[in-house]
């Protein structure tokens, strides 16, 4: 099990860094956005087939949408906490009124 996990470890680490660098680790504010990608991460990290964990192959692009979604929600959480708490509450109320 350990030998499979450390096989091509440098490419696997590069895969994770490049995949998450796209949204500057904003997913940390909303980690639930990454839950749908966990099965793929487990499968890819325990594989020895390089296209599953090498950026540039179509297999490895399956998790990118989840990272971006989590990043968008992370940006929202940061804005809500730090920058515009009152403005975002007003915007939520306006959107709630207009959508219903």
Phi and psi in radians as a Rosetta constraint file:
Dihedral C 1 N 2 CA 2 C 2 CIRCULARHARMONIC -1.131 0.35
Dihedral N 2 CA 2 C 2 N 3 CIRCULARHARMONIC -0.682 0.35
Dihedral C 2 N 3 CA 3 C 3 CIRCULARHARMONIC -1.130 0.35
Dihedral N 3 CA 3 C 3 N 4 CIRCULARHARMONIC -0.598 0.35
Dihedral C 3 N 4 CA 4 C 4 CIRCULARHARMONIC -1.228 0.35
Dihedral N 4 CA 4 C 4 N 5 CIRCULARHARMONIC -0.665 0.35
Dihedral C 4 N 5 CA 5 C 5 CIRCULARHARMONIC -1.206 0.35
Dihedral N 5 CA 5 C 5 N 6 CIRCULARHARMONIC -0.652 0.35
Dihedral C 5 N 6 CA 6 C 6 CIRCULARHARMONIC -1.597 0.35
Dihedral N 6 CA 6 C 6 N 7 CIRCULARHARMONIC -0.023 0.35
Dihedral C 6 N 7 CA 7 C 7 CIRCULARHARMONIC -1.151 0.35
Dihedral N 7 CA 7 C 7 N 8 CIRCULARHARMONIC 2.191 0.35
Dihedral C 7 N 8 CA 8 C 8 CIRCULARHARMONIC 0.977 0.35
Dihedral N 8 CA 8 C 8 N 9 CIRCULARHARMONIC 0.726 0.35
Dihedral C 8 N 9 CA 9 C 9 CIRCULARHARMONIC -1.042 0.35
Dihedral N 9 CA 9 C 9 N 10 CIRCULARHARMONIC -0.577 0.35
Dihedral C 9 N 10 CA 10 C 10 CIRCULARHARMONIC -1.155 0.35
Dihedral N 10 CA 10 C 10 N 11 CIRCULARHARMONIC -0.659 0.35
Dihedral C 10 N 11 CA 11 C 11 CIRCULARHARMONIC -1.249 0.35
Dihedral N 11 CA 11 C 11 N 12 CIRCULARHARMONIC -0.633 0.35
Dihedral C 11 N 12 CA 12 C 12 CIRCULARHARMONIC -1.164 0.35
Dihedral N 12 CA 12 C 12 N 13 CIRCULARHARMONIC -0.715 0.35
Dihedral C 12 N 13 CA 13 C 13 CIRCULARHARMONIC -1.164 0.35
Dihedral N 13 CA 13 C 13 N 14 CIRCULARHARMONIC -0.726 0.35
Dihedral C 13 N 14 CA 14 C 14 CIRCULARHARMONIC -1.084 0.35
Dihedral N 14 CA 14 C 14 N 15 CIRCULARHARMONIC -0.670 0.35
Dihedral C 14 N 15 CA 15 C 15 CIRCULARHARMONIC -1.030 0.35
Dihedral N 15 CA 15 C 15 N 16 CIRCULARHARMONIC -0.819 0.35
Dihedral C 15 N 16 CA 16 C 16 CIRCULARHARMONIC -1.175 0.35
Dihedral N 16 CA 16 C 16 N 17 CIRCULARHARMONIC -0.724 0.35
Dihedral C 16 N 17 CA 17 C 17 CIRCULARHARMONIC -1.139 0.35
Dihedral N 17 CA 17 C 17 N 18 CIRCULARHARMONIC -0.838 0.35
Dihedral C 17 N 18 CA 18 C 18 CIRCULARHARMONIC -1.177 0.35
Dihedral N 18 CA 18 C 18 N 19 CIRCULARHARMONIC -0.603 0.35
Dihedral C 18 N 19 CA 19 C 19 CIRCULARHARMONIC -1.187 0.35
Dihedral N 19 CA 19 C 19 N 20 CIRCULARHARMONIC -0.665 0.35
Dihedral C 19 N 20 CA 20 C 20 CIRCULARHARMONIC -1.645 0.35
Dihedral N 20 CA 20 C 20 N 21 CIRCULARHARMONIC -0.265 0.35
Dihedral C 20 N 21 CA 21 C 21 CIRCULARHARMONIC -1.213 0.35
Dihedral N 21 CA 21 C 21 N 22 CIRCULARHARMONIC -0.372 0.35
Dihedral C 21 N 22 CA 22 C 22 CIRCULARHARMONIC -1.081 0.35
Dihedral N 22 CA 22 C 22 N 23 CIRCULARHARMONIC -0.556 0.35
Dihedral C 22 N 23 CA 23 C 23 CIRCULARHARMONIC -2.022 0.35
Dihedral N 23 CA 23 C 23 N 24 CIRCULARHARMONIC 0.369 0.35
Dihedral C 23 N 24 CA 24 C 24 CIRCULARHARMONIC 0.911 0.35
Dihedral N 24 CA 24 C 24 N 25 CIRCULARHARMONIC 0.683 0.35
Dihedral C 24 N 25 CA 25 C 25 CIRCULARHARMONIC 1.015 0.35
Dihedral N 25 CA 25 C 25 N 26 CIRCULARHARMONIC 0.514 0.35
Dihedral C 25 N 26 CA 26 C 26 CIRCULARHARMONIC -1.270 0.35
Dihedral N 26 CA 26 C 26 N 27 CIRCULARHARMONIC -0.266 0.35
Dihedral C 26 N 27 CA 27 C 27 CIRCULARHARMONIC -1.135 0.35
Dihedral N 27 CA 27 C 27 N 28 CIRCULARHARMONIC -0.261 0.35
Dihedral C 27 N 28 CA 28 C 28 CIRCULARHARMONIC -1.092 0.35
Dihedral N 28 CA 28 C 28 N 29 CIRCULARHARMONIC -0.543 0.35
Dihedral C 28 N 29 CA 29 C 29 CIRCULARHARMONIC -1.304 0.35
Dihedral N 29 CA 29 C 29 N 30 CIRCULARHARMONIC -0.337 0.35
Dihedral C 29 N 30 CA 30 C 30 CIRCULARHARMONIC -2.462 0.35
Dihedral N 30 CA 30 C 30 N 31 CIRCULARHARMONIC 1.238 0.35
Dihedral C 30 N 31 CA 31 C 31 CIRCULARHARMONIC -1.183 0.35
Dihedral N 31 CA 31 C 31 N 32 CIRCULARHARMONIC -0.332 0.35
Dihedral C 31 N 32 CA 32 C 32 CIRCULARHARMONIC -1.117 0.35
Dihedral N 32 CA 32 C 32 N 33 CIRCULARHARMONIC -0.394 0.35
Dihedral C 32 N 33 CA 33 C 33 CIRCULARHARMONIC -1.157 0.35
Dihedral N 33 CA 33 C 33 N 34 CIRCULARHARMONIC -0.330 0.35
Dihedral C 33 N 34 CA 34 C 34 CIRCULARHARMONIC -1.612 0.35
Dihedral N 34 CA 34 C 34 N 35 CIRCULARHARMONIC -0.133 0.35
Dihedral C 34 N 35 CA 35 C 35 CIRCULARHARMONIC -0.988 0.35
Dihedral N 35 CA 35 C 35 N 36 CIRCULARHARMONIC -0.719 0.35
Dihedral C 35 N 36 CA 36 C 36 CIRCULARHARMONIC -1.131 0.35
Dihedral N 36 CA 36 C 36 N 37 CIRCULARHARMONIC -0.361 0.35
Dihedral C 36 N 37 CA 37 C 37 CIRCULARHARMONIC -1.546 0.35
Dihedral N 37 CA 37 C 37 N 38 CIRCULARHARMONIC -0.171 0.35
Dihedral C 37 N 38 CA 38 C 38 CIRCULARHARMONIC -1.026 0.35
Dihedral N 38 CA 38 C 38 N 39 CIRCULARHARMONIC -0.720 0.35
Dihedral C 38 N 39 CA 39 C 39 CIRCULARHARMONIC -1.052 0.35
Dihedral N 39 CA 39 C 39 N 40 CIRCULARHARMONIC -0.674 0.35
Dihedral C 39 N 40 CA 40 C 40 CIRCULARHARMONIC -1.184 0.35
Dihedral N 40 CA 40 C 40 N 41 CIRCULARHARMONIC -0.722 0.35
Dihedral C 40 N 41 CA 41 C 41 CIRCULARHARMONIC -1.025 0.35
Dihedral N 41 CA 41 C 41 N 42 CIRCULARHARMONIC -0.790 0.35
Dihedral C 41 N 42 CA 42 C 42 CIRCULARHARMONIC -1.077 0.35
Dihedral N 42 CA 42 C 42 N 43 CIRCULARHARMONIC -0.781 0.35
Dihedral C 42 N 43 CA 43 C 43 CIRCULARHARMONIC -1.140 0.35
Dihedral N 43 CA 43 C 43 N 44 CIRCULARHARMONIC -0.762 0.35
Dihedral C 43 N 44 CA 44 C 44 CIRCULARHARMONIC -1.228 0.35
Dihedral N 44 CA 44 C 44 N 45 CIRCULARHARMONIC -0.721 0.35
Dihedral C 44 N 45 CA 45 C 45 CIRCULARHARMONIC -1.255 0.35
Dihedral N 45 CA 45 C 45 N 46 CIRCULARHARMONIC -0.414 0.35
Dihedral C 45 N 46 CA 46 C 46 CIRCULARHARMONIC -1.680 0.35
Dihedral N 46 CA 46 C 46 N 47 CIRCULARHARMONIC 0.194 0.35
Dihedral C 46 N 47 CA 47 C 47 CIRCULARHARMONIC -1.765 0.35
Dihedral N 47 CA 47 C 47 N 48 CIRCULARHARMONIC 2.703 0.35
Dihedral C 47 N 48 CA 48 C 48 CIRCULARHARMONIC -1.891 0.35
Dihedral N 48 CA 48 C 48 N 49 CIRCULARHARMONIC 0.095 0.35
Dihedral C 48 N 49 CA 49 C 49 CIRCULARHARMONIC -1.541 0.35
Dihedral N 49 CA 49 C 49 N 50 CIRCULARHARMONIC 1.894 0.35
Dihedral C 49 N 50 CA 50 C 50 CIRCULARHARMONIC -0.997 0.35
Dihedral N 50 CA 50 C 50 N 51 CIRCULARHARMONIC -0.685 0.35
Dihedral C 50 N 51 CA 51 C 51 CIRCULARHARMONIC -1.029 0.35
Dihedral N 51 CA 51 C 51 N 52 CIRCULARHARMONIC -0.319 0.35
Dihedral C 51 N 52 CA 52 C 52 CIRCULARHARMONIC -1.279 0.35
Dihedral N 52 CA 52 C 52 N 53 CIRCULARHARMONIC -0.407 0.35
Dihedral C 52 N 53 CA 53 C 53 CIRCULARHARMONIC -2.354 0.35
Dihedral N 53 CA 53 C 53 N 54 CIRCULARHARMONIC 0.611 0.35
Dihedral C 53 N 54 CA 54 C 54 CIRCULARHARMONIC -2.164 0.35
Dihedral N 54 CA 54 C 54 N 55 CIRCULARHARMONIC 2.090 0.35
Dihedral C 54 N 55 CA 55 C 55 CIRCULARHARMONIC -1.082 0.35
Dihedral N 55 CA 55 C 55 N 56 CIRCULARHARMONIC 2.262 0.35
Dihedral C 55 N 56 CA 56 C 56 CIRCULARHARMONIC 2.153 0.35
Dihedral N 56 CA 56 C 56 N 57 CIRCULARHARMONIC -0.442 0.35
Dihedral C 56 N 57 CA 57 C 57 CIRCULARHARMONIC -1.576 0.35
Dihedral N 57 CA 57 C 57 N 58 CIRCULARHARMONIC 2.636 0.35
Dihedral C 57 N 58 CA 58 C 58 CIRCULARHARMONIC -1.150 0.35
Dihedral N 58 CA 58 C 58 N 59 CIRCULARHARMONIC -0.472 0.35
Dihedral C 58 N 59 CA 59 C 59 CIRCULARHARMONIC -1.101 0.35
Dihedral N 59 CA 59 C 59 N 60 CIRCULARHARMONIC -0.724 0.35
Dihedral C 59 N 60 CA 60 C 60 CIRCULARHARMONIC -1.331 0.35
Dihedral N 60 CA 60 C 60 N 61 CIRCULARHARMONIC -0.181 0.35
Dihedral C 60 N 61 CA 61 C 61 CIRCULARHARMONIC -1.452 0.35
Dihedral N 61 CA 61 C 61 N 62 CIRCULARHARMONIC -0.044 0.35
Dihedral C 61 N 62 CA 62 C 62 CIRCULARHARMONIC -1.173 0.35
Dihedral N 62 CA 62 C 62 N 63 CIRCULARHARMONIC -0.451 0.35
Dihedral C 62 N 63 CA 63 C 63 CIRCULARHARMONIC -1.625 0.35
Dihedral N 63 CA 63 C 63 N 64 CIRCULARHARMONIC -0.238 0.35
Dihedral C 63 N 64 CA 64 C 64 CIRCULARHARMONIC -1.018 0.35
Dihedral N 64 CA 64 C 64 N 65 CIRCULARHARMONIC -0.763 0.35
Dihedral C 64 N 65 CA 65 C 65 CIRCULARHARMONIC -1.032 0.35
Dihedral N 65 CA 65 C 65 N 66 CIRCULARHARMONIC -0.630 0.35
Dihedral C 65 N 66 CA 66 C 66 CIRCULARHARMONIC -1.179 0.35
Dihedral N 66 CA 66 C 66 N 67 CIRCULARHARMONIC -0.638 0.35
Dihedral C 66 N 67 CA 67 C 67 CIRCULARHARMONIC -1.158 0.35
Dihedral N 67 CA 67 C 67 N 68 CIRCULARHARMONIC -0.733 0.35
Dihedral C 67 N 68 CA 68 C 68 CIRCULARHARMONIC -1.178 0.35
Dihedral N 68 CA 68 C 68 N 69 CIRCULARHARMONIC -0.699 0.35
Dihedral C 68 N 69 CA 69 C 69 CIRCULARHARMONIC -1.083 0.35
Dihedral N 69 CA 69 C 69 N 70 CIRCULARHARMONIC -0.795 0.35
Dihedral C 69 N 70 CA 70 C 70 CIRCULARHARMONIC -1.116 0.35
Dihedral N 70 CA 70 C 70 N 71 CIRCULARHARMONIC -0.617 0.35
Dihedral C 70 N 71 CA 71 C 71 CIRCULARHARMONIC -1.161 0.35
Dihedral N 71 CA 71 C 71 N 72 CIRCULARHARMONIC -0.701 0.35
Dihedral C 71 N 72 CA 72 C 72 CIRCULARHARMONIC -1.113 0.35
Dihedral N 72 CA 72 C 72 N 73 CIRCULARHARMONIC -0.797 0.35
Dihedral C 72 N 73 CA 73 C 73 CIRCULARHARMONIC -1.143 0.35
Dihedral N 73 CA 73 C 73 N 74 CIRCULARHARMONIC -0.583 0.35
Dihedral C 73 N 74 CA 74 C 74 CIRCULARHARMONIC -1.125 0.35
Dihedral N 74 CA 74 C 74 N 75 CIRCULARHARMONIC -0.725 0.35
Dihedral C 74 N 75 CA 75 C 75 CIRCULARHARMONIC -1.068 0.35
Dihedral N 75 CA 75 C 75 N 76 CIRCULARHARMONIC -0.752 0.35
Dihedral C 75 N 76 CA 76 C 76 CIRCULARHARMONIC -1.066 0.35
Dihedral N 76 CA 76 C 76 N 77 CIRCULARHARMONIC -0.761 0.35
Dihedral C 76 N 77 CA 77 C 77 CIRCULARHARMONIC -1.123 0.35
Dihedral N 77 CA 77 C 77 N 78 CIRCULARHARMONIC -0.715 0.35
Dihedral C 77 N 78 CA 78 C 78 CIRCULARHARMONIC -1.109 0.35
Dihedral N 78 CA 78 C 78 N 79 CIRCULARHARMONIC -0.813 0.35
Dihedral C 78 N 79 CA 79 C 79 CIRCULARHARMONIC -1.086 0.35
Dihedral N 79 CA 79 C 79 N 80 CIRCULARHARMONIC -0.679 0.35
Dihedral C 79 N 80 CA 80 C 80 CIRCULARHARMONIC -1.150 0.35
Dihedral N 80 CA 80 C 80 N 81 CIRCULARHARMONIC -0.664 0.35
Dihedral C 80 N 81 CA 81 C 81 CIRCULARHARMONIC -1.405 0.35
Dihedral N 81 CA 81 C 81 N 82 CIRCULARHARMONIC -0.700 0.35
Dihedral C 81 N 82 CA 82 C 82 CIRCULARHARMONIC -1.844 0.35
Dihedral N 82 CA 82 C 82 N 83 CIRCULARHARMONIC -0.791 0.35
Dihedral C 82 N 83 CA 83 C 83 CIRCULARHARMONIC -1.710 0.35
Dihedral N 83 CA 83 C 83 N 84 CIRCULARHARMONIC -0.991 0.35
Dihedral C 83 N 84 CA 84 C 84 CIRCULARHARMONIC -2.197 0.35
Dihedral N 84 CA 84 C 84 N 85 CIRCULARHARMONIC 1.026 0.35
Dihedral C 84 N 85 CA 85 C 85 CIRCULARHARMONIC -1.090 0.35
Dihedral N 85 CA 85 C 85 N 86 CIRCULARHARMONIC -0.736 0.35
Dihedral C 85 N 86 CA 86 C 86 CIRCULARHARMONIC -1.288 0.35
Dihedral N 86 CA 86 C 86 N 87 CIRCULARHARMONIC -0.697 0.35
Dihedral C 86 N 87 CA 87 C 87 CIRCULARHARMONIC -1.129 0.35
Dihedral N 87 CA 87 C 87 N 88 CIRCULARHARMONIC -0.711 0.35
Dihedral C 87 N 88 CA 88 C 88 CIRCULARHARMONIC -1.199 0.35
Dihedral N 88 CA 88 C 88 N 89 CIRCULARHARMONIC -0.598 0.35
Dihedral C 88 N 89 CA 89 C 89 CIRCULARHARMONIC -1.144 0.35
Dihedral N 89 CA 89 C 89 N 90 CIRCULARHARMONIC -0.717 0.35
Dihedral C 89 N 90 CA 90 C 90 CIRCULARHARMONIC -1.116 0.35
Dihedral N 90 CA 90 C 90 N 91 CIRCULARHARMONIC -0.735 0.35
Dihedral C 90 N 91 CA 91 C 91 CIRCULARHARMONIC -1.112 0.35
Dihedral N 91 CA 91 C 91 N 92 CIRCULARHARMONIC -0.703 0.35
Dihedral C 91 N 92 CA 92 C 92 CIRCULARHARMONIC -1.054 0.35
Dihedral N 92 CA 92 C 92 N 93 CIRCULARHARMONIC -0.771 0.35
Dihedral C 92 N 93 CA 93 C 93 CIRCULARHARMONIC -1.117 0.35
Dihedral N 93 CA 93 C 93 N 94 CIRCULARHARMONIC -0.719 0.35
Dihedral C 93 N 94 CA 94 C 94 CIRCULARHARMONIC -1.118 0.35
Dihedral N 94 CA 94 C 94 N 95 CIRCULARHARMONIC -0.794 0.35
Dihedral C 94 N 95 CA 95 C 95 CIRCULARHARMONIC -1.163 0.35
Dihedral N 95 CA 95 C 95 N 96 CIRCULARHARMONIC -0.654 0.35
Dihedral C 95 N 96 CA 96 C 96 CIRCULARHARMONIC -1.119 0.35
Dihedral N 96 CA 96 C 96 N 97 CIRCULARHARMONIC -0.731 0.35
Dihedral C 96 N 97 CA 97 C 97 CIRCULARHARMONIC -1.164 0.35
Dihedral N 97 CA 97 C 97 N 98 CIRCULARHARMONIC -0.745 0.35
Dihedral C 97 N 98 CA 98 C 98 CIRCULARHARMONIC -1.301 0.35
Dihedral N 98 CA 98 C 98 N 99 CIRCULARHARMONIC -0.541 0.35
Dihedral C 98 N 99 CA 99 C 99 CIRCULARHARMONIC -1.374 0.35
Dihedral N 99 CA 99 C 99 N 100 CIRCULARHARMONIC -0.451 0.35
